[in-house]
């Protein structure tokens, strides 16, 4: 089977590598020539456009930066729809906007092919190991046709509902994680300034109602060990939060917490660490400490 990967960056390149290891014929396209050259060294056959990918492949995986890039590579000039064959499956793994997913899904279905949204979680190590969590939206029959491929990439494949549901769940989860990280970081800073050790703070939070993923997993794994290893930046978190905010805008909802957290991540990305590691909680604390109230207040 020929599988095309559009977007050969941090995640896409790892997906391509795993598919090669499972004896699929893998074709690749990326607007960045360096990324395309890197996957070519793994054995991926580089092609010149999404249209060309569609003309060669029975299954196409998109893993690009955002909803705008998704729409461009599917429906833009030399996009997938101009080379798409009947019965092709498009697996859209980008963290994207559900409304964009439904729009491109409609165009793909009109051509006799189908699309599922399948955003992934758990990061780079899980992409390397094939243990991603994959949230799927779309027709159950198309999911079943895609399952063997998805099982190469992940261990948890959850059907969330109709087209766009996978992207909706991913956006909700990312907003929860983003807000939890900032809240937990503030609480830890308050506790440490009160003379408590980080170990004591985490132990007591995890024994009580303050327990969350950050206190039980993230802080013990990355902060207690002082090992910040992630390719996920503050800019990316800001981008993902804005997907949830855009979803809410379309529903005439106001996400007060989400908007404030997005504002803070924007400040972090531009004033503190740029595109550096989002897991660097100690660096966030240094910035939040004495300067936090002034920065947030003056930036309103």
N, C-alpha and C positions, 0 to 999 in steps of 0.2 A: 504493500500500500504506500502511496505517495502522500506525505504530510508536509504542508507548508507552514513555516513559522514566520509571521510578520512581526518584527520587533525582536531583535537579537541582542538585547541588553542583558542586565544582570539576571533577570528571571527567564527571559526568552531563550537565552543561550543555554541555560541549564535544562530547560525543557527539551530543547533540540538534542542536547547530549544524551539525555535519558532515552529519548526515542531512538536515537542511533544505536544505543546499547541493546535495545530490544528489537533490532533488525528492521526497523522501518526505514524507508527511503525518505530522507529529510531534505527539503528545499528551504532556502531562507531568503528573506529580504529585510533590509534595514536602510533607512535614509542616511544613516551614518556608515560610511565606507569602512571605518576602522572596526566597528562592531561586526559587519558582514565578513570582513577579512578574518576576524578572530574565529567565527563559527566555521568558516571554510576550512580552517586548520583542523577542526574536529572531524571533518568529513561531510559537513553540510554543503549541498550544491547551491551556490549563490545565484540568485536571479535578479533581474533588473527592475521589477515593478510588482506591486500587488496583483495587477492584471495578469502578469506572467505566472505568478504563483497559482492563481486560480485556474489557469489553463492547464497546469501540470498536475494539480493535486485533487484528491478525493476528499481530503480533510484539511482545513485551514485553521491554524491557531493564531489569534492576534493577541499580542502582549505589548502594547504601546503606552504612551505616557498619560493620556487622558481621553475624555470623550471627543475632543476636537480632533485628535490624531486618529481615533477610531473611525470617525465619520470620513475623514480625508482618505484613509487607506482603503475603506470599503467603497465609498461613493464618489470620491474625488477623481481628478484626472488620472488615467491609468489605474483606476481602483479595481478592487476585486470584482465588482458587479459587471465589469466589461469583459471579463474572461471566465466568468463563473459557469460551471457545467451543472446540468440537472442532477439532483440527488447529492450534491456536495454538502458537507456539513461544515459550518463555520463555528468554531469554539472561541468565544470572546472572553479572554481572561483579564483584560484591563480593569482597573478600578475606575468605573465609568458611571455615567448618569443613566438611570433606567429609561428615561424618555428618549435618549439617544439610541439605546439598545432596541427599543420598540420601533423606532423609525427605520433603522438599518435592517432590522429583522423583517419588517414588512417588505422592503425592497428585495431582500434575498429570497423570501418566500414566493414573491411574484415571479421569480425566475426559476421556480421549481426546485430550489435548494432550501436549506433550513439553517437556523442559527440557534445556539443556546448561549446564554451568558453564564460564565463559569469563573468568576473572580476567585483568586486564591489567597490564602493566608498562611502564616507561620514563617515566612521569610526565606532567606538564602539557604541556610543549612537544610531546611525541609525540601527546597527545590533540588538541592544536590542529592538528597537521599530518597526522593520520591515519596515524601510523607506530608505533602501539602494538604491543607483542608480546602475543598473545592465546593463552592456554593452555586448550585445550578438553577437557572430559570429557563423554562421552555417546555416543549412537548416531551412527555415521558418517553415516547417512542424514539425521539432523536437522542435523548440521554442514553437509552439502552444501546443504540447504535454506536455511541461514543464511549461507552463505559470502559472497554478494553484499553483505549488510549488514555482515558482519564486515570485509570488504575496504575499506569506507568508513572504518572506524575504525582498522585496523591493517594492517601490511605482513607480519608474521610470524604465521601462524595455525597452531598446532601441536596436532595431536590427540594427547592424552596417554594416552587409554584410556577406560575406562568412566566412568559418572557419578561425579563426585567427584574424578577423577584430576587435572583442571585445578587445583582448589583445593589438592590435596595437593602438586603440584609448586610452586605459588605459595608455599605455606607454607614448604616446604623452601628455596626460593630466598631468601625474605625472612629466614629464620633465618641462612643463610649470609652474606647481605649485612650483616645487623646485627652478627654476630660479627666479620666481617672489618673493618668500620669501626672498632670499638673496638680490635681487635688492632693494626691498622695505625696508629691514632692513638697508641697506647701506644709502639709501636716508633719512630715518628717523634719523639715526645717524648724517648725515651731517646737517640736519635741526636743530636737537637739539643742536649740537655743535655751530650752528650759532645763538642760542638764541631763537629759536622758540619752542613753546609747541607742544607736540604730537597731541593734539586736533586740533591746528591750521594747522599743517602739513597735517593731514588726511582730514580735511575739505576742504582745498584748492586743494589737489590732487584729491579729489572726485568731485570737481566742474570743473575740467579741464581734459586734455587729459592723465594725469598720473593715472587716476582711474583704479583699477584692483581689483580682488577678495580679495587680501591681504589688500588693503586699505579700501575697503567697508565692508568686513566681518571679516577677520581673525584678523586684528589688533584691531578693535573696540571690538570684542568679547573676545579676549584672552589677548591682551596687555594692553589696556586701563583699563580693569578690574583686571589685574594682576592675572588671573586665567588660569594657564597652565594645562590643563587636557587632556592628550592624551597618548595613548600607542604606538604611532608611533615614532620610534627612528631615530637618524641620520644614523645608520647603515642601517635601512630599506630604507631610502630615497636614500642612496648611492647605495643600491642594485637595487632599481627601476630605478634610473637614468642609471645604467649600462645596463638595458634591452633596453632602447632607443638607447644607444650608440652601443650596439651589433646589433640592427636592422639596424642602419646606416652603420656600418662596412660591413654588408652583402650586402648593396646596393652601396658600395664604396662612401659613403658620409662621410664628416667630420663635426661633430657637435661641433664647437668651443666653443659655450656657454655651451652646455651640458657637455662637457669634463671638462671645467674649474669649473663648478658648482659641478660636481662629485668629483673633486679634493678637493674642499673646504669642502664638506660634509665628505669626508674621513678624512681630518685634524680635523674637528670638532669632529668626533666620536672617534678619537684616542687620541687627545690632550686636549680636553676640557671636554665634558660631557658624554663620553662613550655612553651608551645606553639610556641616559635620554631623557626627553621630547623634541621632536623637536619643540614644540611651544614656548619654553623658549627664546623668542626673545631678552630679556634683557641680557641673558647670552651670546648669540651670539654677541651682540653689545659689551659687555665687552671684548670679545676675539678679535673682529674685530678692535676695536678702534686703539690704538697706535701700537699694535703688528701685525695687519692684513697684512700690506705690507711686513714686514720682513718675516712672516711665509710663505706666498704664494711664495715670491721670492726665499727663501732658499730651498723650497721644490720642485722646478722645476726639 
